[in-house]
Amino acid sequence: MSVLFILILVSLGLALSFLAGFIWAVKSGQFEDTCTPSMRILTEETTQATKTSKSFKQNELKPS
Amino acid sequence: MAVESGLDKTLDDLPQHALARLALSIPDRLRDSSREPGLRQVACFHCGEPCPEPILAKGEKQFCCHGCLAVHDLLAEHGLEQFYDLSVNPGVRVVKRDRREEWAYLDDVKVQRQLLDFSDGKVSRVRLRIPAVHCVACVWLLENLFRLADGIGRCEVDFARREVAICYEAEKISLSQLVSLLASIGYEPELTLGELEARPKHAAGKRQWLQIGIAGFAFGNIMLFSLPVYLGLDSLSGPFFTPLFGYLSLLLAAPVLVYSAADYWRTALLCLRQRMLRLDVPIALGLAALYAQSTYEIIGGHGAGYLDSLAGLVFFLLCGRVFQQRTHDRLIFDRDYKSFFPLSVTRQTSAGPQVIALPALQVGDRVVLRNRELIPADARLVTGPALIDYSFVTGESEPVPRQAGDYVYAGGQQIGAAVAIETVKAVSQSYLTSLWNQEAFQKKSAHDLDTLTNRYSRRFTLIVVAIALGAALCWTLAGEPARAIKAFASVLIVACPCALALAAPFALGTAQRLLAPLLIFLKNPFVLERLAQIDTIVFDKTGTLTAAQDSRVSFVPGASRLELSTREMIWVCSLAGQSVHPKALQTQEHLLVNLNECSPSSSSSSKHGMPGLIAPDAIEAFREIPGGGISGRVQGHSILLGSGAWLEECGIAFEEANQPSGSASYLAIDGHFRGAFSFSNPPRPEIDHLLGNLSEDYELILLSGDKERGRDSYRKLFGPKAELHFSQTPFDKLRFIRALQEAGKMVMMVGDGLNDAGALKQSHVGVAVVERVGLFSPASDIILPASQLPRLTNLLALARKAVRVVQSSFAISAFYNLAGVSIAAAGILSPLICAILMPLSSITVVLFACGLTTWATRTVGLSKR
């Protein structure tokens, strides 16, 4: 019977971690724009583009 | 006195917002009619428009103009050719010539402080609205903008809002250079005075998601814990696990009560303070009773509590709230005049013309207005003559000529040659903009709170509290005080109006969603409730019932009774093409259509790819006199086209006898009067049908800012009982609506321009009509394109049906309430019954509301099929 007690707490902990993930996703603004990410999937980096120009990561300027 | 015109002869110099207002340039519209077999149509590789002869080619690709070729080369140079793989001809044609100094005002610190989202001296972030974004390729290109210039960082496109957020280093690239770059590739941002207002940060959205997330999480987990209790724990494990589950449920339900339901607590307290009984009050009562009763039962060891019902209740309520808050991101329903006025204006200083931001404009400054530019503030004309188009601002359909020294109003557009004006009033104090100081715009609309749900909840709350108290009293008198308390709490719990709160959001929200594909956009679903109560409809004329570009032109020959020959048509058409006066454009279009009918095959090369037109340089001595007409020599023949008075001044004699009444342009070739082009502005198609249908059930009124012309034809359209008023100022319209409302009428206003802004705001329901979705419209409750205007009858019918659906949903929820309350008042409510009853009632009501509304939409004739 005591194992049930542990299992309940573990499952609760797991569920809480998922909730934490959800909260992080909302806070980092992932739910603000649900339309454009679906369009971004359709654009792939062609090998030519990555070879001839600077990469996206290099030029990432985020306000600190 | 004739003045030589320094005309910019093409549409190149139109400000972007004026371009958008013109909808399509004339050659574009006629291209469709010229797509006949036999004419070679090659699509530009960049923008997809047909390429005129001679075709500009580079390798295997063909382009329609140097602008498109330039953008293609720029993209190729930076390795961005993938742009063309992502969509078919995804480019945007760059119509304007790049003027570097045009964007200089953006580098002003004061302007940047209001425009930029964020700036720390090193990195700045700006959000720009770019209407030209229309496909995946646009998104890709703008997010790869950093490859086009040094100093540009991360760019993020919000496609639904047509916005792009750009991070850039201010030291390496200035804001004006950034905007100039965007304009040069065809993605010019829309910069209006409204951009300087602080924009909402969408923070409310995050909070709602968090609230729903926590409520849903708690709901699921508490249910998981409640199931063993319902299904019966055996005596071995019962004493241990039941309290465990109980305490865990209490723990999980606490954030739901405090955080997810926070808005309901806040509104309930506010309502109680103001002695209003909105639906939030019984909800708060129910939540309190639920948690209190559950705490008592769990801590006292009497039972398992009702916490799954609590979490479920909050979760469903929040879902209903999300469903009713469907917003149309591309549309803004709350625009004021600032979104119509441009951000920049050209000020004339001693050092020459200087482009400044509009807030920097002082009284007494001299401003240069080019073709189609907006007058920023009430001013006096310095160099004349000018031709002002007030159609969007006062509703006058004809442009008015003004002489030097005349007063001109803010919001009007100059047509033709550049003129200078001297401002007399501040931008916000001008005649038109002072409309926004009226009371109608100041206070928040009182209509919003008076919904069906709130009216029902008043009766509901009082009855529920009465029953709860009554049951408690009965049990106390019967000698069971414990049961009395339980009965009291149970009645409050079970009567918690979950289903009631979901009826209106789901019924009306479904209707709003079904209307969106039909391009009928509602500000919020509750507009439908007000629509159902309307009994009077007021229409504006110019731009609403009529379309500016829909003029019907016909040629009335003079004494010779001869129609124009093809050669003569070509001369007049070529001459008219040199002017940007609306009448000249309409004449040109009319003649081009006639010419295409006569000779479908292409002969000589031409500017627009149209058969046989004469190039602008072959026209000699072209002159345009505002308020008079145009003249020039084409292939040796002198042509005069203009007003009758001006023709007489130039010495052309003609008889008034057979001349058309109303608006007309008179034509003289080689000194002889040939005839007149008669212009009529008929109402849009199907308006007669619409008005005929509406006049049966509603009182119709016409309030027009135009001069009284064609009163008889409108009398026929509106019927004998309707009131027709002309020459109404924007203030007159507002006052008229207010008077109607004070007389007890429920008024709906249908209008399109800034002159209707006051009336739209004051009326119970304001409908803004636009030529194309996405263009500017004044603050309103409904936005629809002009093509959908005939659907107004169906919309009003749908509103009435939707209200009936909501009322029947109330009846269904009342039935569940009755069953639940009877059980609760008897003191025998158990958590299981509660847990079943609440979701069951909610789901029934939601399905019923959505299904019946969908069916109603179809029967009313508004389905997409």
HADDOCK unambig.tbl for C-alpha pairs under 7 A between the chains (distance, minus, plus):
assign (segid A and resid 23 and name CA) (segid B and resid 210 and name CA) 6.40 0.50 0.50
assign (segid A and resid 26 and name CA) (segid B and resid 206 and name CA) 6.09 0.50 0.50
assign (segid A and resid 26 and name CA) (segid B and resid 209 and name CA) 6.95 0.50 0.50
assign (segid A and resid 26 and name CA) (segid B and resid 210 and name CA) 6.95 0.50 0.50
assign (segid A and resid 27 and name CA) (segid B and resid 206 and name CA) 6.76 0.50 0.50
assign (segid A and resid 33 and name CA) (segid B and resid 158 and name CA) 6.63 0.50 0.50
assign (segid A and resid 35 and name CA) (segid B and resid 159 and name CA) 6.68 0.50 0.50
assign (segid A and resid 35 and name CA) (segid B and resid 160 and name CA) 6.41 0.50 0.50
assign (segid A and resid 36 and name CA) (segid B and resid 158 and name CA) 5.90 0.50 0.50
assign (segid A and resid 36 and name CA) (segid B and resid 159 and name CA) 5.40 0.50 0.50
assign (segid A and resid 39 and name CA) (segid B and resid 136 and name CA) 5.98 0.50 0.50
assign (segid A and resid 43 and name CA) (segid B and resid 140 and name CA) 6.86 0.50 0.50
assign (segid A and resid 49 and name CA) (segid B and resid 79 and name CA) 5.65 0.50 0.50
assign (segid A and resid 49 and name CA) (segid B and resid 80 and name CA) 6.67 0.50 0.50
assign (segid A and resid 52 and name CA) (segid B and resid 79 and name CA) 6.26 0.50 0.50
assign (segid A and resid 53 and name CA) (segid B and resid 79 and name CA) 6.62 0.50 0.50
assign (segid A and resid 53 and name CA) (segid B and resid 147 and name CA) 6.96 0.50 0.50
assign (segid A and resid 59 and name CA) (segid B and resid 153 and name CA) 5.45 0.50 0.50
assign (segid A and resid 60 and name CA) (segid B and resid 153 and name CA) 5.43 0.50 0.50
assign (segid A and resid 60 and name CA) (segid B and resid 154 and name CA) 5.28 0.50 0.50
assign (segid A and resid 61 and name CA) (segid B and resid 153 and name CA) 4.88 0.50 0.50
assign (segid A and resid 61 and name CA) (segid B and resid 154 and name CA) 5.67 0.50 0.50
assign (segid A and resid 61 and name CA) (segid B and resid 167 and name CA) 6.43 0.50 0.50
assign (segid A and resid 62 and name CA) (segid B and resid 154 and name CA) 6.97 0.50 0.50
assign (segid A and resid 63 and name CA) (segid B and resid 123 and name CA) 6.40 0.50 0.50
